Amino acid sequence: MAVLGGEVQVPTLKGKLALKIPPETQNGRAFRLAGQGMPHLGDSSHGDLLAKVSVILPTKLSEEEKKLFERLGQLRSNS
């Protein structure tokens, strides 16, 4: 998802919200979701919610998946 981009569901105080992740998003990037955070005291408005990207690497790769990652590594080193 972080490489190609896509949409993820982010839990908020008001329910789930769709967040579009742009292609080539780096691990640790934060997205500000305006008005989706904690409510302000004595006010009906809400603060912002920060959604932080956490890239999880795959484990237990099949042989075919390993070969694909090796091929990607070769392509990256040739460019």
PDB file of N, CA, C and O in Angstrom:
ATOM      1  N   MET A   1       0.822  -1.189   0.000  1.00  0.00           N
ATOM      2  CA  MET A   1       0.000   0.000   0.000  1.00  0.00           C
ATOM      3  C   MET A   1       0.870   1.258   0.000  1.00  0.00           C
ATOM      4  O   MET A   1       0.591   2.206  -0.735  1.00  0.00           O
ATOM      5  N   ALA A   2       1.906   1.269   0.810  1.00  0.00           N
ATOM      6  CA  ALA A   2       2.737   2.470   0.907  1.00  0.00           C
ATOM      7  C   ALA A   2       3.462   2.747  -0.405  1.00  0.00           C
ATOM      8  O   ALA A   2       3.730   3.905  -0.727  1.00  0.00           O
ATOM      9  N   VAL A   3       3.780   1.715  -1.158  1.00  0.00           N
ATOM     10  CA  VAL A   3       4.507   1.901  -2.412  1.00  0.00           C
ATOM     11  C   VAL A   3       3.579   2.404  -3.513  1.00  0.00           C
ATOM     12  O   VAL A   3       3.893   3.380  -4.195  1.00  0.00           O
ATOM     13  N   LEU A   4       2.449   1.746  -3.688  1.00  0.00           N
ATOM     14  CA  LEU A   4       1.549   2.073  -4.793  1.00  0.00           C
ATOM     15  C   LEU A   4       0.445   3.054  -4.423  1.00  0.00           C
ATOM     16  O   LEU A   4      -0.206   3.615  -5.304  1.00  0.00           O
ATOM     17  N   GLY A   5       0.231   3.263  -3.140  1.00  0.00           N
ATOM     18  CA  GLY A   5      -0.856   4.127  -2.698  1.00  0.00           C
ATOM     19  C   GLY A   5      -2.160   3.351  -2.611  1.00  0.00           C
ATOM     20  O   GLY A   5      -2.260   2.226  -3.103  1.00  0.00           O
ATOM     21  N   GLY A   6      -3.136   3.948  -1.995  1.00  0.00           N
ATOM     22  CA  GLY A   6      -4.435   3.305  -1.845  1.00  0.00           C
ATOM     23  C   GLY A   6      -5.224   3.980  -0.745  1.00  0.00           C
ATOM     24  O   GLY A   6      -4.904   5.087  -0.310  1.00  0.00           O
ATOM     25  N   GLU A   7      -6.257   3.294  -0.308  1.00  0.00           N
ATOM     26  CA  GLU A   7      -7.142   3.857   0.705  1.00  0.00           C
ATOM     27  C   GLU A   7      -7.201   2.934   1.911  1.00  0.00           C
ATOM     28  O   GLU A   7      -7.314   1.717   1.763  1.00  0.00           O
ATOM     29  N   VAL A   8      -7.125   3.513   3.107  1.00  0.00           N
ATOM     30  CA  VAL A   8      -7.232   2.747   4.350  1.00  0.00           C
ATOM     31  C   VAL A   8      -8.329   3.360   5.211  1.00  0.00           C
ATOM     32  O   VAL A   8      -8.666   4.536   5.070  1.00  0.00           O
ATOM     33  N   GLN A   9      -8.876   2.551   6.096  1.00  0.00           N
ATOM     34  CA  GLN A   9      -9.886   3.011   7.040  1.00  0.00           C
ATOM     35  C   GLN A   9      -9.188   3.373   8.353  1.00  0.00           C
ATOM     36  O   GLN A   9      -8.476   2.552   8.930  1.00  0.00           O
ATOM     37  N   VAL A  10      -9.396   4.590   8.812  1.00  0.00           N
ATOM     38  CA  VAL A  10      -8.780   5.075  10.045  1.00  0.00           C
ATOM     39  C   VAL A  10      -9.872   5.203  11.111  1.00  0.00           C
ATOM     40  O   VAL A  10     -10.869   5.891  10.891  1.00  0.00           O
ATOM     41  N   PRO A  11      -9.692   4.542  12.270  1.00  0.00           N
ATOM     42  CA  PRO A  11     -10.687   4.706  13.332  1.00  0.00           C
ATOM     43  C   PRO A  11     -10.574   6.096  13.958  1.00  0.00           C
ATOM     44  O   PRO A  11      -9.477   6.556  14.276  1.00  0.00           O
ATOM     45  N   THR A  12     -11.708   6.750  14.128  1.00  0.00           N
ATOM     46  CA  THR A  12     -11.759   8.064  14.768  1.00  0.00           C
ATOM     47  C   THR A  12     -12.823   8.025  15.865  1.00  0.00           C
ATOM     48  O   THR A  12     -13.518   7.021  16.022  1.00  0.00           O
ATOM     49  N   LEU A  13     -12.948   9.098  16.611  1.00  0.00           N
ATOM     50  CA  LEU A  13     -13.980   9.182  17.646  1.00  0.00           C
ATOM     51  C   LEU A  13     -15.385   9.167  17.050  1.00  0.00           C
ATOM     52  O   LEU A  13     -16.352   8.823  17.730  1.00  0.00           O
ATOM     53  N   LYS A  14     -15.491   9.539  15.787  1.00  0.00           N
ATOM     54  CA  LYS A  14     -16.794   9.622  15.115  1.00  0.00           C
ATOM     55  C   LYS A  14     -17.070   8.406  14.231  1.00  0.00           C
ATOM     56  O   LYS A  14     -18.075   8.379  13.521  1.00  0.00           O
ATOM     57  N   GLY A  15     -16.198   7.409  14.265  1.00  0.00           N
ATOM     58  CA  GLY A  15     -16.327   6.243  13.391  1.00  0.00           C
ATOM     59  C   GLY A  15     -15.150   6.160  12.440  1.00  0.00           C
ATOM     60  O   GLY A  15     -14.198   6.932  12.551  1.00  0.00           O
ATOM     61  N   LYS A  16     -15.213   5.226  11.510  1.00  0.00           N
ATOM     62  CA  LYS A  16     -14.102   5.049  10.571  1.00  0.00           C
ATOM     63  C   LYS A  16     -14.156   6.096   9.467  1.00  0.00           C
ATOM     64  O   LYS A  16     -15.225   6.517   9.027  1.00  0.00           O
ATOM     65  N   LEU A  17     -12.954   6.502   9.033  1.00  0.00           N
ATOM     66  CA  LEU A  17     -12.815   7.515   8.001  1.00  0.00           C
ATOM     67  C   LEU A  17     -11.861   6.979   6.943  1.00  0.00           C
ATOM     68  O   LEU A  17     -10.822   6.410   7.280  1.00  0.00           O
ATOM     69  N   ALA A  18     -12.199   7.151   5.670  1.00  0.00           N
ATOM     70  CA  ALA A  18     -11.326   6.712   4.581  1.00  0.00           C
ATOM     71  C   ALA A  18     -10.199   7.730   4.397  1.00  0.00           C
ATOM     72  O   ALA A  18     -10.444   8.930   4.280  1.00  0.00           O
ATOM     73  N   LEU A  19      -8.967   7.232   4.375  1.00  0.00           N
ATOM     74  CA  LEU A  19      -7.792   8.080   4.176  1.00  0.00           C
ATOM     75  C   LEU A  19      -7.058   7.592   2.940  1.00  0.00           C
ATOM     76  O   LEU A  19      -6.682   6.423   2.853  1.00  0.00           O
ATOM     77  N   LYS A  20      -6.853   8.500   1.976  1.00  0.00           N
ATOM     78  CA  LYS A  20      -6.119   8.147   0.762  1.00  0.00           C
ATOM     79  C   LYS A  20      -4.625   8.288   1.028  1.00  0.00           C
ATOM     80  O   LYS A  20      -4.148   9.355   1.414  1.00  0.00           O
ATOM     81  N   ILE A  21      -3.899   7.199   0.818  1.00  0.00           N
ATOM     82  CA  ILE A  21      -2.448   7.185   0.991  1.00  0.00           C
ATOM     83  C   ILE A  21      -1.817   7.373  -0.388  1.00  0.00           C
ATOM     84  O   ILE A  21      -2.041   6.547  -1.273  1.00  0.00           O
ATOM     85  N   PRO A  22      -1.038   8.431  -0.595  1.00  0.00           N
ATOM     86  CA  PRO A  22      -0.422   8.631  -1.903  1.00  0.00           C
ATOM     87  C   PRO A  22       0.688   7.617  -2.167  1.00  0.00           C
ATOM     88  O   PRO A  22       1.270   7.075  -1.227  1.00  0.00           O
ATOM     89  N   PRO A  23       0.986   7.359  -3.446  1.00  0.00           N
ATOM     90  CA  PRO A  23       2.087   6.445  -3.773  1.00  0.00           C
ATOM     91  C   PRO A  23       3.404   6.912  -3.152  1.00  0.00           C
ATOM     92  O   PRO A  23       3.633   8.108  -2.974  1.00  0.00           O
ATOM     93  N   GLU A  24       4.262   5.947  -2.830  1.00  0.00           N
ATOM     94  CA  GLU A  24       5.607   6.170  -2.289  1.00  0.00           C
ATOM     95  C   GLU A  24       5.589   6.872  -0.930  1.00  0.00           C
ATOM     96  O   GLU A  24       6.498   7.640  -0.614  1.00  0.00           O
ATOM     97  N   THR A  25       4.561   6.610  -0.132  1.00  0.00           N
ATOM     98  CA  THR A  25       4.486   7.169   1.215  1.00  0.00           C
ATOM     99  C   THR A  25       5.529   6.502   2.101  1.00  0.00           C
ATOM    100  O   THR A  25       5.627   5.275   2.132  1.00  0.00           O
ATOM    101  N   GLN A  26       6.303   7.298   2.814  1.00  0.00           N
ATOM    102  CA  GLN A  26       7.371   6.787   3.662  1.00  0.00           C
ATOM    103  C   GLN A  26       6.853   6.392   5.042  1.00  0.00           C
ATOM    104  O   GLN A  26       5.887   6.963   5.546  1.00  0.00           O
ATOM    105  N   ASN A  27       7.517   5.402   5.641  1.00  0.00           N
ATOM    106  CA  ASN A  27       7.203   4.973   6.996  1.00  0.00           C
ATOM    107  C   ASN A  27       7.344   6.160   7.951  1.00  0.00           C
ATOM    108  O   ASN A  27       8.311   6.918   7.872  1.00  0.00           O
ATOM    109  N   GLY A  28       6.378   6.314   8.845  1.00  0.00           N
ATOM    110  CA  GLY A  28       6.434   7.385   9.827  1.00  0.00           C
ATOM    111  C   GLY A  28       5.744   8.675   9.417  1.00  0.00           C
ATOM    112  O   GLY A  28       5.583   9.576  10.239  1.00  0.00           O
ATOM    113  N   ARG A  29       5.334   8.778   8.157  1.00  0.00           N
ATOM    114  CA  ARG A  29       4.646   9.999   7.727  1.00  0.00           C
ATOM    115  C   ARG A  29       3.326  10.131   8.484  1.00  0.00           C
ATOM    116  O   ARG A  29       2.624   9.146   8.711  1.00  0.00           O
ATOM    117  N   ALA A  30       3.008  11.348   8.865  1.00  0.00           N
ATOM    118  CA  ALA A  30       1.760  11.610   9.583  1.00  0.00           C
ATOM    119  C   ALA A  30       0.813  12.405   8.692  1.00  0.00           C
ATOM    120  O   ALA A  30       1.226  13.309   7.966  1.00  0.00           O
ATOM    121  N   PHE A  31      -0.454  12.051   8.765  1.00  0.00           N
ATOM    122  CA  PHE A  31      -1.508  12.765   8.054  1.00  0.00           C
ATOM    123  C   PHE A  31      -2.400  13.445   9.083  1.00  0.00           C
ATOM    124  O   PHE A  31      -2.812  12.818  10.059  1.00  0.00           O
ATOM    125  N   ARG A  32      -2.698  14.712   8.875  1.00  0.00           N
ATOM    126  CA  ARG A  32      -3.557  15.471   9.786  1.00  0.00           C
ATOM    127  C   ARG A  32      -5.001  15.373   9.288  1.00  0.00           C
ATOM    128  O   ARG A  32      -5.315  15.766   8.164  1.00  0.00           O
ATOM    129  N   LEU A  33      -5.865  14.842  10.148  1.00  0.00           N
ATOM    130  CA  LEU A  33      -7.287  14.740   9.831  1.00  0.00           C
ATOM    131  C   LEU A  33      -8.009  15.834  10.623  1.00  0.00           C
ATOM    132  O   LEU A  33      -8.299  15.680  11.809  1.00  0.00           O
ATOM    133  N   ALA A  34      -8.286  16.926   9.941  1.00  0.00           N
ATOM    134  CA  ALA A  34      -8.859  18.113  10.585  1.00  0.00           C
ATOM    135  C   ALA A  34     -10.226  17.815  11.194  1.00  0.00           C
ATOM    136  O   ALA A  34     -11.097  17.226  10.553  1.00  0.00           O
ATOM    137  N   GLY A  35     -10.393  18.238  12.448  1.00  0.00           N
ATOM    138  CA  GLY A  35     -11.670  18.111  13.129  1.00  0.00           C
ATOM    139  C   GLY A  35     -12.051  16.705  13.563  1.00  0.00           C
ATOM    140  O   GLY A  35     -13.192  16.476  13.965  1.00  0.00           O
ATOM    141  N   GLN A  36     -11.121  15.760  13.491  1.00  0.00           N
ATOM    142  CA  GLN A  36     -11.418  14.366  13.831  1.00  0.00           C
ATOM    143  C   GLN A  36     -10.833  13.947  15.174  1.00  0.00           C
ATOM    144  O   GLN A  36     -10.935  12.781  15.555  1.00  0.00           O
ATOM    145  N   GLY A  37     -10.226  14.879  15.892  1.00  0.00           N
ATOM    146  CA  GLY A  37      -9.576  14.558  17.161  1.00  0.00           C
ATOM    147  C   GLY A  37     -10.473  14.762  18.369  1.00  0.00           C
ATOM    148  O   GLY A  37     -11.698  14.689  18.276  1.00  0.00           O
ATOM    149  N   MET A  38      -9.839  15.019  19.500  1.00  0.00           N
ATOM    150  CA  MET A  38     -10.548  15.188  20.773  1.00  0.00           C
ATOM    151  C   MET A  38     -11.404  16.458  20.748  1.00  0.00           C
ATOM    152  O   MET A  38     -11.024  17.457  20.138  1.00  0.00           O
ATOM    153  N   PRO A  39     -12.563  16.411  21.417  1.00  0.00           N
ATOM    154  CA  PRO A  39     -13.403  17.611  21.482  1.00  0.00           C
ATOM    155  C   PRO A  39     -12.761  18.669  22.380  1.00  0.00           C
ATOM    156  O   PRO A  39     -12.099  18.352  23.369  1.00  0.00           O
ATOM    157  N   HIS A  40     -12.971  19.921  22.012  1.00  0.00           N
ATOM    158  CA  HIS A  40     -12.492  21.029  22.841  1.00  0.00           C
ATOM    159  C   HIS A  40     -13.418  21.186  24.043  1.00  0.00           C
ATOM    160  O   HIS A  40     -14.636  21.065  23.918  1.00  0.00           O
ATOM    161  N   LEU A  41     -12.840  21.451  25.189  1.00  0.00           N
ATOM    162  CA  LEU A  41     -13.600  21.604  26.429  1.00  0.00           C
ATOM    163  C   LEU A  41     -14.535  22.813  26.343  1.00  0.00           C
ATOM    164  O   LEU A  41     -14.100  23.920  26.026  1.00  0.00           O
ATOM    165  N   GLY A  42     -15.810  22.595  26.626  1.00  0.00           N
ATOM    166  CA  GLY A  42     -16.779  23.679  26.616  1.00  0.00           C
ATOM    167  C   GLY A  42     -17.112  24.197  25.236  1.00  0.00           C
ATOM    168  O   GLY A  42     -17.597  25.319  25.091  1.00  0.00           O
ATOM    169  N   ASP A  43     -16.858  23.400  24.228  1.00  0.00           N
ATOM    170  CA  ASP A  43     -17.031  23.835  22.845  1.00  0.00           C
ATOM    171  C   ASP A  43     -17.484  22.619  22.037  1.00  0.00           C
ATOM    172  O   ASP A  43     -17.184  21.485  22.411  1.00  0.00           O
ATOM    173  N   SER A  44     -18.183  22.836  20.966  1.00  0.00           N
ATOM    174  CA  SER A  44     -18.629  21.702  20.146  1.00  0.00           C
ATOM    175  C   SER A  44     -17.610  21.316  19.075  1.00  0.00           C
ATOM    176  O   SER A  44     -17.807  20.333  18.361  1.00  0.00           O
ATOM    177  N   SER A  45     -16.528  22.078  18.958  1.00  0.00           N
ATOM    178  CA  SER A  45     -15.524  21.775  17.932  1.00  0.00           C
ATOM    179  C   SER A  45     -14.559  20.687  18.417  1.00  0.00           C
ATOM    180  O   SER A  45     -14.470  20.388  19.608  1.00  0.00           O
ATOM    181  N   HIS A  46     -13.854  20.121  17.465  1.00  0.00           N
ATOM    182  CA  HIS A  46     -12.880  19.063  17.745  1.00  0.00           C
ATOM    183  C   HIS A  46     -11.501  19.476  17.235  1.00  0.00           C
ATOM    184  O   HIS A  46     -11.381  20.243  16.280  1.00  0.00           O
ATOM    185  N   GLY A  47     -10.486  18.962  17.877  1.00  0.00           N
ATOM    186  CA  GLY A  47      -9.122  19.163  17.406  1.00  0.00           C
ATOM    187  C   GLY A  47      -8.831  18.243  16.230  1.00  0.00           C
ATOM    188  O   GLY A  47      -9.719  17.555  15.728  1.00  0.00           O
ATOM    189  N   ASP A  48      -7.592  18.240  15.803  1.00  0.00           N
ATOM    190  CA  ASP A  48      -7.179  17.408  14.683  1.00  0.00           C
ATOM    191  C   ASP A  48      -6.650  16.067  15.186  1.00  0.00           C
ATOM    192  O   ASP A  48      -6.145  15.962  16.304  1.00  0.00           O
ATOM    193  N   LEU A  49      -6.773  15.058  14.351  1.00  0.00           N
ATOM    194  CA  LEU A  49      -6.245  13.727  14.633  1.00  0.00           C
ATOM    195  C   LEU A  49      -5.065  13.490  13.706  1.00  0.00           C
ATOM    196  O   LEU A  49      -5.163  13.743  12.506  1.00  0.00           O
ATOM    197  N   LEU A  50      -3.962  13.014  14.240  1.00  0.00           N
ATOM    198  CA  LEU A  50      -2.816  12.656  13.413  1.00  0.00           C
ATOM    199  C   LEU A  50      -2.804  11.148  13.214  1.00  0.00           C
ATOM    200  O   LEU A  50      -2.811  10.383  14.179  1.00  0.00           O
ATOM    201  N   ALA A  51      -2.786  10.728  11.953  1.00  0.00           N
ATOM    202  CA  ALA A  51      -2.699   9.309  11.606  1.00  0.00           C
ATOM    203  C   ALA A  51      -1.296   9.063  11.070  1.00  0.00           C
ATOM    204  O   ALA A  51      -0.906   9.649  10.060  1.00  0.00           O
ATOM    205  N   LYS A  52      -0.538   8.202  11.735  1.00  0.00           N
ATOM    206  CA  LYS A  52       0.853   7.944  11.381  1.00  0.00           C
ATOM    207  C   LYS A  52       0.965   6.627  10.617  1.00  0.00           C
ATOM    208  O   LYS A  52       0.399   5.613  11.026  1.00  0.00           O
ATOM    209  N   VAL A  53       1.698   6.652   9.505  1.00  0.00           N
ATOM    210  CA  VAL A  53       1.901   5.462   8.681  1.00  0.00           C
ATOM    211  C   VAL A  53       2.920   4.554   9.348  1.00  0.00           C
ATOM    212  O   VAL A  53       3.999   4.993   9.745  1.00  0.00           O
ATOM    213  N   SER A  54       2.567   3.298   9.463  1.00  0.00           N
ATOM    214  CA  SER A  54       3.466   2.284  10.007  1.00  0.00           C
ATOM    215  C   SER A  54       3.553   1.149   8.994  1.00  0.00           C
ATOM    216  O   SER A  54       2.618   0.360   8.854  1.00  0.00           O
ATOM    217  N   VAL A  55       4.674   1.072   8.293  1.00  0.00           N
ATOM    218  CA  VAL A  55       4.861   0.046   7.268  1.00  0.00           C
ATOM    219  C   VAL A  55       5.244  -1.261   7.946  1.00  0.00           C
ATOM    220  O   VAL A  55       6.199  -1.314   8.721  1.00  0.00           O
ATOM    221  N   ILE A  56       4.495  -2.310   7.650  1.00  0.00           N
ATOM    222  CA  ILE A  56       4.768  -3.634   8.206  1.00  0.00           C
ATOM    223  C   ILE A  56       5.272  -4.519   7.074  1.00  0.00           C
ATOM    224  O   ILE A  56       4.576  -4.740   6.083  1.00  0.00           O
ATOM    225  N   LEU A  57       6.477  -5.015   7.235  1.00  0.00           N
ATOM    226  CA  LEU A  57       7.072  -5.860   6.208  1.00  0.00           C
ATOM    227  C   LEU A  57       6.483  -7.263   6.270  1.00  0.00           C
ATOM    228  O   LEU A  57       6.189  -7.767   7.354  1.00  0.00           O
ATOM    229  N   PRO A  58       6.308  -7.897   5.108  1.00  0.00           N
ATOM    230  CA  PRO A  58       5.746  -9.243   5.099  1.00  0.00           C
ATOM    231  C   PRO A  58       6.716 -10.265   5.690  1.00  0.00           C
ATOM    232  O   PRO A  58       7.935 -10.120   5.594  1.00  0.00           O
ATOM    233  N   THR A  59       6.148 -11.294   6.300  1.00  0.00           N
ATOM    234  CA  THR A  59       6.945 -12.403   6.828  1.00  0.00           C
ATOM    235  C   THR A  59       6.471 -13.686   6.168  1.00  0.00           C
ATOM    236  O   THR A  59       5.414 -13.724   5.539  1.00  0.00           O
ATOM    237  N   LYS A  60       7.264 -14.729   6.320  1.00  0.00           N
ATOM    238  CA  LYS A  60       6.925 -16.040   5.748  1.00  0.00           C
ATOM    239  C   LYS A  60       6.607 -15.934   4.262  1.00  0.00           C
ATOM    240  O   LYS A  60       5.530 -16.329   3.814  1.00  0.00           O
ATOM    241  N   LEU A  61       7.559 -15.396   3.505  1.00  0.00           N
ATOM    242  CA  LEU A  61       7.375 -15.233   2.070  1.00  0.00           C
ATOM    243  C   LEU A  61       7.448 -16.579   1.364  1.00  0.00           C
ATOM    244  O   LEU A  61       8.219 -17.457   1.752  1.00  0.00           O
ATOM    245  N   SER A  62       6.636 -16.729   0.323  1.00  0.00           N
ATOM    246  CA  SER A  62       6.728 -17.918  -0.523  1.00  0.00           C
ATOM    247  C   SER A  62       7.968 -17.774  -1.406  1.00  0.00           C
ATOM    248  O   SER A  62       8.547 -16.692  -1.494  1.00  0.00           O
ATOM    249  N   GLU A  63       8.363 -18.838  -2.041  1.00  0.00           N
ATOM    250  CA  GLU A  63       9.528 -18.778  -2.938  1.00  0.00           C
ATOM    251  C   GLU A  63       9.273 -17.802  -4.081  1.00  0.00           C
ATOM    252  O   GLU A  63      10.171 -17.060  -4.480  1.00  0.00           O
ATOM    253  N   GLU A  64       8.061 -17.803  -4.603  1.00  0.00           N
ATOM    254  CA  GLU A  64       7.719 -16.885  -5.693  1.00  0.00           C
ATOM    255  C   GLU A  64       7.814 -15.430  -5.225  1.00  0.00           C
ATOM    256  O   GLU A  64       8.321 -14.578  -5.953  1.00  0.00           O
ATOM    257  N   GLU A  65       7.328 -15.144  -4.014  1.00  0.00           N
ATOM    258  CA  GLU A  65       7.414 -13.788  -3.477  1.00  0.00           C
ATOM    259  C   GLU A  65       8.866 -13.375  -3.272  1.00  0.00           C
ATOM    260  O   GLU A  65       9.231 -12.239  -3.574  1.00  0.00           O
ATOM    261  N   LYS A  66       9.701 -14.282  -2.763  1.00  0.00           N
ATOM    262  CA  LYS A  66      11.127 -13.978  -2.585  1.00  0.00           C
ATOM    263  C   LYS A  66      11.766 -13.626  -3.917  1.00  0.00           C
ATOM    264  O   LYS A  66      12.538 -12.671  -4.007  1.00  0.00           O
ATOM    265  N   LYS A  67      11.445 -14.396  -4.956  1.00  0.00           N
ATOM    266  CA  LYS A  67      12.010 -14.133  -6.285  1.00  0.00           C
ATOM    267  C   LYS A  67      11.558 -12.769  -6.808  1.00  0.00           C
ATOM    268  O   LYS A  67      12.342 -12.043  -7.420  1.00  0.00           O
ATOM    269  N   LEU A  68      10.306 -12.428  -6.567  1.00  0.00           N
ATOM    270  CA  LEU A  68       9.811 -11.118  -7.005  1.00  0.00           C
ATOM    271  C   LEU A  68      10.534  -9.979  -6.290  1.00  0.00           C
ATOM    272  O   LEU A  68      10.884  -8.978  -6.915  1.00  0.00           O
ATOM    273  N   PHE A  69      10.761 -10.124  -4.982  1.00  0.00           N
ATOM    274  CA  PHE A  69      11.501  -9.097  -4.241  1.00  0.00           C
ATOM    275  C   PHE A  69      12.952  -9.018  -4.713  1.00  0.00           C
ATOM    276  O   PHE A  69      13.512  -7.926  -4.808  1.00  0.00           O
ATOM    277  N   GLU A  70      13.560 -10.161  -5.006  1.00  0.00           N
ATOM    278  CA  GLU A  70      14.924 -10.155  -5.539  1.00  0.00           C
ATOM    279  C   GLU A  70      14.967  -9.433  -6.879  1.00  0.00           C
ATOM    280  O   GLU A  70      15.889  -8.661  -7.146  1.00  0.00           O
ATOM    281  N   ARG A  71      13.972  -9.683  -7.717  1.00  0.00           N
ATOM    282  CA  ARG A  71      13.907  -9.022  -9.024  1.00  0.00           C
ATOM    283  C   ARG A  71      13.725  -7.505  -8.851  1.00  0.00           C
ATOM    284  O   ARG A  71      14.350  -6.721  -9.565  1.00  0.00           O
ATOM    285  N   LEU A  72      12.887  -7.101  -7.920  1.00  0.00           N
ATOM    286  CA  LEU A  72      12.723  -5.671  -7.635  1.00  0.00           C
ATOM    287  C   LEU A  72      14.041  -5.050  -7.178  1.00  0.00           C
ATOM    288  O   LEU A  72      14.387  -3.940  -7.580  1.00  0.00           O
ATOM    289  N   GLY A  73      14.768  -5.776  -6.335  1.00  0.00           N
ATOM    290  CA  GLY A  73      16.070  -5.296  -5.877  1.00  0.00           C
ATOM    291  C   GLY A  73      17.035  -5.105  -7.030  1.00  0.00           C
ATOM    292  O   GLY A  73      17.787  -4.131  -7.064  1.00  0.00           O
ATOM    293  N   GLN A  74      17.016  -6.037  -7.978  1.00  0.00           N
ATOM    294  CA  GLN A  74      17.872  -5.921  -9.158  1.00  0.00           C
ATOM    295  C   GLN A  74      17.481  -4.710  -9.997  1.00  0.00           C
ATOM    296  O   GLN A  74      18.342  -3.965 -10.465  1.00  0.00           O
ATOM    297  N   LEU A  75      16.186  -4.519 -10.184  1.00  0.00           N
ATOM    298  CA  LEU A  75      15.719  -3.368 -10.961  1.00  0.00           C
ATOM    299  C   LEU A  75      16.128  -2.057 -10.303  1.00  0.00           C
ATOM    300  O   LEU A  75      16.533  -1.116 -10.986  1.00  0.00           O
ATOM    301  N   ARG A  76      16.021  -1.993  -8.970  1.00  0.00           N
ATOM    302  CA  ARG A  76      16.378  -0.776  -8.239  1.00  0.00           C
ATOM    303  C   ARG A  76      17.877  -0.489  -8.327  1.00  0.00           C
ATOM    304  O   ARG A  76      18.281   0.670  -8.419  1.00  0.00           O
ATOM    305  N   SER A  77      18.700  -1.535  -8.299  1.00  0.00           N
ATOM    306  CA  SER A  77      20.151  -1.325  -8.330  1.00  0.00           C
ATOM    307  C   SER A  77      20.634  -0.950  -9.728  1.00  0.00           C
ATOM    308  O   SER A  77      21.715  -0.380  -9.874  1.00  0.00           O
ATOM    309  N   ASN A  78      19.850  -1.259 -10.749  1.00  0.00           N
ATOM    310  CA  ASN A  78      20.224  -0.925 -12.125  1.00  0.00           C
ATOM    311  C   ASN A  78      19.787   0.482 -12.526  1.00  0.00           C
ATOM    312  O   ASN A  78      20.173   0.968 -13.589  1.00  0.00           O
ATOM    313  N   SER A  79      18.993   1.134 -11.694  1.00  0.00           N
ATOM    314  CA  SER A  79      18.506   2.470 -12.084  1.00  0.00           C
ATOM    315  C   SER A  79      19.246   3.567 -11.370  1.00  0.00           C
ATOM    316  O   SER A  79      18.960   4.745 -11.583  1.00  0.00           O
TER     317      SER A  79
END
